[in-house]
């Protein structure tokens, strides 16, 4: 847990025609396991391959083909559970979830309903304003993904791509602890960040590697506290599930739209029907997909082709010992070791590559100065050029070299920005560039004093005004900097101008 104290966010309310309502949200996040092979076959999981190129006989449900568990996928699920401070179940089992869909060749999905691999955990979701929500994880279970139906390639036919069939998924089920659209997006972002640090899911929502089903309900103010005290869901409204969301922006919109729909129904005297819905971002509405199935509708039963999964505590302990430093711990360390603000530490630890880059720059240097240059100059320029930190033309050593030149008074902050631009566009050693191009800061007080005297002598009217209003001394500083090509030491210029104007 962070070495910081957080307050719980204020409850988001939505105004109805008759009263205010509160939101209650739970999420089921489907995260594709980062693995080269599928959950029950050796077929590749490579994204973007030709349709139906990554399909083993067992994925296509050929007769007589039996599933074989991929140990690495199990390890990745355990690693994720440990990263979420969750209970790891040494005994788990696979079940068949039966339903028909064209891109599900077996006619069932192998999942874990009754005995999941991971039990209860938690995620601290920071909201960026000094508040944080602790979201409880109910369970994580392993299951195989379905294929993909394609309906827009032909006006008369649909096509099926089975490349995704059998890819390992972790379904991360939260408790109904999320209380607003912004919290839902922040929760998903935090999960993605943790899994990227762990290397268990790349979190790419555009490719479908991470998607969410969002359960939304409304309740009257105060009812949620009764639910918390008793665990009785009757205090909450009927929930509806918004299926297959793969955009944080759309998730927020969908929650808001669905909540308002439910409020309108209840305030008109109707009842919300528990069902699965889809969100249409163009029309800004949710529409019914199907009535919500219960477990018995899927006719779950233990998969007869797979033995119960037993793992040893020593194996779990070995995985725990190999975990990397996770985002919360890294952020706390950056704040403590480098004296960073909460905001700067959050930005720098947002992903592993950015954190590693900053740490390389800050090593042996002023942490705050390093953070300012990484966040403001480097990140700003990379964003403008639509580049990621891994594509940065400036290495940590080069940026560190620029900072070293500032710290040694070899160059001023203004010259440093010009130098950064040269290094960014042309490359090279910052120290060599400064030497070869004559960019060194003028620190000779005699030379600076001569420039100050010249400016003062040439502007007697301005001198008189500045002596009446000392704030106008900045004009002289600017003129001296201009006369020296920006190379004069600003601190020395300020001191000399102030002294000369005092007479």
N, C-alpha and C positions, 0 to 999 in steps of 0.2 A: 504494500500500500504506500502511497505517496507520503512524504514527510510534510504535507500541507493539509490545512483544514478547509473543508468545503462546506458550504451551506447547500441545502436541498433547493432545487429550483422552485419558483412559485408555480402553482398549478395553473395550467392554461385553461381558460373557460371560453365557451362559445355561446354567444347570445342567441337564444331562440326568440320566438314571438312572445312567449309567456314568461320565460325565466332563463337563467344562465344554466349551462350544462358543462360537466367535466368529461374529459376523454380518458378512456382506458385502452391501452394498446399492448398487445403481445405480438412477438414476431417469430416466425419459423424461417431461419436463414439456411438456404441450401448452398453449401460451399464445396466446390469441386476439389477433391484431394489432389495435391500436386504430386503426381506420380507418372512414371513413363508407361506403366501398364495399367489395365483396368482392374476392377475389384476381383473379378472371378476368372479372368483370362489374361493371356500375355499380349493381347492386341494393343497397339499403340494408342496413346491418348492425344497425339499431336493435333493441335487445332489448325484448321484450314486445309486439311488433306482433301483429296478428291472424294466426292460422296461415296460412301460404302467401301472405302479403301481400308479402314481400320476395323475390320469385323472378323472375329474368330467364330468358329463353328458354334461355340456355346452362346455367344452373343446373338447369333442368328436363330437360336433355339432349334438347332438341328437335332434329330432324334438320337438319343443315346449319349448326348454330350453332358458332362457333369461339371459343375462349377468347382474351382479350386481357389481357396482364399489367397489373396495377395498379402503377405505378411507386412510389406512396407506400408500398405494402406492402413492397416491396423495400427502400426507404429505412428503414422501421421495423425490418426484420430486420438491416440493416447497423448501425443505431444500437444495437440490442440487443447485437450482437456486439462492438461497440466498448466498450460499457458493461461487458462481461464480459472485457475484455482479450483478445479472441479475434482470430484471423487472419481477415481478410475475403478471400474468394476472388473475384478479379475475373472469373473464368469459372465459371459454374455451369450446371446443366441440369435440366430437369424430366423425370420418368419417370411412366409409368402403373403403378399398383399395382392389379392386377385382383382383385376379389372381389365376390361378390354379397351385397347387403343391401337390404332394402326401401326404406330411406331414402337410398340412393346411386343416383340415377337413371341415371347414366352406366354403372354396372356397373364402374367403376374410380375410383380416387382419383388426382389429379395430385399427385405428391410429388417429393422429391429424394433418391434413394438413393445414386447413384454420385458425384454432384458437387454437394454442398451449398453454400449461399451463404456459410456461416460455418464456419470450422474450429476448431482447438483454442483454448480459453480457460481461465479459472479463476474461482472464487468463494471468497472468504474467509468462512467460516461461523463466527461467534462463538457460543460456548455460554453466555455470561453469567457464567462463573466464572473468567474470565481465560484460558480455553483457546479454541482455534479450530482448525477443520479446513479445510485447503485442498482444495477439491473441484475436480478437473479437468473441464472441459467437453470432450467429444469432438467435438461438432458441433452446429450449429443448421441445420435445413433448413425451407424453406417448403413448406406443403402446404394443400390445401383441406379444410375440415371436411365431415362428413356431416350429414344431416338428423337428425330426431328421431322415433323411433317411440313412439307413445303407446298403452299397453295397458290403461289403467284407466278409460277413458271408456265402454266398452260391454262387456258380458259375452261377446259373440260376435264382435266385430270389433276390429281394431287400426287406428289412424289414423297418418298420416304428415304431419309438418310440415316443409316444406323451407326454412323461413326461414334456418336455420343452414347449409344446403348451400352450399358455395362460399366461406364466410367464411374469411379467411386465418388460418392457424395457424403458429406457430413451434414446432417440436418441438426442445426443448433436451435433448440426450442427455448424461448425465454418465458419467464413468468410475466403476468400482466402488470409490469412495473413501470412501463413507459407512459408518460402523461401528456404528450403533445407531439405534433409533427416534427418540430425541430429536434426533439429528443430522439425520435425514431431514426432520423437521418444520422444524428451524432452517434447513436448506438451502433448502427450499421458501419459507419466509418471507423469506429473504435475496434469492432470485430475484425474488419479488413486489415487495419493496421497491425493488430496483434498477430493475425495469421501470416501476414507478409513477413513480420519479424521472425516468426517461427519457421517460415518456409513451407507451410502446410497447405496454402491456397494462395494463388496470385491475386485474387480479389478483383479480377477484370470483369466488370459487370457487363460491358459491351459484348464480350464473347460468350456470356452466359456462365462464366466460371463462378459467379456469385449472384444469387437472386433471392428474393424474399417474398414470403406470403405474410401479409399484415392483417392481424385480427383487430378489428375496431369495434368498440362499443361506447355507449354514453351512460352517464349516471348523474343523479342529482348531487349537488354539493354536500359533502359529508358522508355520502354512501360508501365511498372507497375506503374511508377509515374504518367503517363498520366491517367491510369485507376483510380488511387487513387483520382486524381483531378476531374475527370468527372463521375466516376462510370460506365463508358461505357466499357462493357466486350469485345467489338470489338478490343480493344487494346491488349487483351490477346489471346493466342492460344486456340484451341478447347481442352476441357478437356476430359480425359478418367478416368473412375472410376475403381479402383482396389478393388475387393470385398472381404469381410470377412477375413481381416488380423488379426491374433491373436498372432503376435510375433513382438516385436519392432525391432529386428535384420532384420527380413524378410521385414518389412515395409521399412526400409532404403534401403535394396537391391532392392525391387520392384520399389521404386521411381526412383532410379538411372537407372535401366534397362529400365523402361517405358519412362523416359525423353530421353534417348539415342535413343530409337526406334522412338519417335516422331521427334527428330532432324534429323535423317536419312531420314525420309519420307519428311519433309519440304524442306530439302536441296536438295533432289532429284527432287523437283518440284511437289510433291504430296500434298494431303490434309489429315490431321488427321481426322478420323471419330469418332464422339462422340459415345462411346460404353462402356459397362461394360466388364472388363477383369479380368482374374484370374492370379495369380503369381505362377509359378512353381519354387520353390527354388532349385530343383535338376538341372534343365536345365538352370536356371537363365534367364528366359524369361517370358513375360506376353503373354497370348493368349486370343483371343476373346471369350467371353461367350455369349453375346447377344447385339443387338443394344440397345442403351440407351433409356429407356422408358421415356415418358413425363407423366405429371399428367393425361392427358386425356386418356392415354392408360390403366390406372388402373380404369377408370370410378369411380372416387371418388364421394361419395355423403354422406350426413349426416346420421349417423347410426340411424335408426328409433327406435331401442330398448333402446337407451340411451338419456336421457335428457341432454341439455347443462349443463356443470359443473360450478356451481357458488360457490365461496368461499368468506369468509368475511375477510376484512383487519385485524380485530382483531385476527383472527386465524393465519394469516401470521405473525403478530407481535409477537404472542406467540412463534411461531416456531423460529423466528429470535432471540428472547431473550434466547432461549435454545441452540443456536449454540455453539459448542466448540471453543476454540482458534484454528484458522486455521494455516496452515503451514507457510505462509509469516509472520504473526504476531508473531508466536512462534519463528521463526528464528531471527527476528528482536530483540525480547526480549532476546534471548540467547546471541546475540552479545552485547547488551547493558548491561545486568545484570551480565553476566559471563565473559565478555571481550574476547569472542571467535572470531576466524577468520571467515570470510565468509564461507570458505571451511568446517571447523569443525562444524559450526552451520548447514550447509546444510546436512552433514552426519548424525548428531544427530537428525535432524527433519525429516529425510526421511520417517520415519513411526512413528506412535503414541507410540508404545511400546518402541522403542529406545529412544524417547524423554522423556518419563516418567521415564525410567530407569536412564538416565543421570541426570535428575533433582533431583531424589531421592539421587543419589550419591553426586551431587554438593551442596546439601543443607547445608549451614553453612561451606563449604569448599572452597578451591581455585578452581575456575571454570576451569581454563586452565589445572591444574593438573588433575582434574576429567575427563575432555574431553580427555586428552592424554591417560589415563588409560582405559577409556571406548572404545575409537576408536582403539588405537594401540594394547593394550594387550587383552582386552576382545573380541572385534569384530574380531580381527585377529585370536584368538584361536577358536572362534565359527565358523568362516568361514572354518578353517582347518578341524574342526570336522563335518561340514555341519549341524550346529545347528542354530536355530533362537534365538533371544534375549529372547523369552518367554520360551525357553528350557535351559536357562543359568544355569549351576550348581552353579554359584557365584551370590548371591543376592546383591542388592544395599548396604545393611548394611555391608555385608562382604567386598565388594570392598572399601566402605567408611572407614572401619576399617583398611585396608591396607594403604590407603592414610593418615589416621590419624597417623599411626606409622611412616611414612616417615616425615610428617610435624613436629612431636615431636622429630625428630632425634633419635628415638628408633631403627630404622633400616635404612640402606642405600638403594639407588635405586636398587643396585644389589641384595641385600638380599630380597628386596620387590618382585622382579621377581620370586625368588625361593619360597617365601611365597605364591605368587599368584598361582603358579603351585600346591602347596600343597592344598590350599583352593579349587582350581578348581577340582582336582582329588579326594581329600579325604573329603573336607568340613571342618567345624569347625570354631571357633572364632579365627580370626587372632592374637589378643593380647595374647590369651591363648597358641596358637601354638608357638609364638615367645618365650614366657616365658618357656614353657615346653621343647622346643628343643634347648634352649640356642642360639637363633638367634639374640639376642640384639646386637646392634652396640656398639663397644668399644669407649667410649668418654673420658675415663681417659687419659689425655695427658701424664701422667707419663708412663703408659704402652705403649702408642704409641711411645713416645720418646725413650724408651728402645729398641723397635723393630727397629726404624730408626737408632739408634746408632750402633746396631749390624750389620745391613746391610751395613752401610757406612764403618765400621771398616773392614768388610770382603771383601770389593771390592775397594781397594785404586786406582787401575788403572781406574776403572769406575768413581771414584770421580774426578780424574784429568780431564778426558774427559768432564764430566758434568760441571766442573768449566770453561772450555773453551767454551763449547756450552750448555747454560742453558736449551735448549730444551730436552737434554738427561736426565733431572731430572725425567721425566716420568717413566724411567726404575726403579728408586728407589721406586717411589710410587707404581708401580706394584708389586715389590718384598715385600714391607711392607704389602700390602693388601693380598698377597699370604701367607705371614708368619702368619698373624692374621686370616686366614680363611675367608677373605673378610669382617670381622666384624669391622675393624677400620673405624672411621669417615673419609671419603675421604678428606673433607675440612681440617681437622686437620693434616692429613698426608701430604697433599700438602704444608701447611704452615711450618711444621716442617722440611720437606726435603729441602725446599727452604732456610730456615734459616741456617740449618746445612751446606749446600753446600757453602753458602756465607762465612762460617767460622766464 
